[in-house]
Amino acid sequence: MYFKEVQRKFFNNSGKIFVSKKDNIIIGLLNINIEENEIYETPGKHLMILDIVVKYEFRNLGIGKQLMKKAETFAVENSISEIRLYTLIKNKVALDFYRNSGYREFGVALTKNVNI
């Protein structure tokens, strides 16, 4: 289900996938998409990072930073001045990585469990 949604966004909204390879094996991946701003925001577009993944044994080698730089370059090349992404609040490693890369909090996601 998720893969089909990513495919739909990719083909309908100028999506792009960047990969990092070592010995012809993919060790990192960045999936981005150009999206329209919501109706209650300033009109325009933003770049959405849908997924960024680096194989565990290749982390802390700068691969994630290289992939994020590719997203920034793609945004500039497409005259897009904002990049967004979402992560879980309890994913401290990812939060620290994004904050150290210059990202800041943008919104708040709320959740509530209900008895079923």
Secondary structure, DSSP 8 states (H G I E B T S, - for coil): -HHHHHHHHHHHTT-EEEEEEETTEEEEEEEEEEEE--TTS-SSEEEEEEEEEE-GGGTTSSHHHHHHHHHHHHHHHTT---EEE---TT-HHHHHHHHHTT--------------
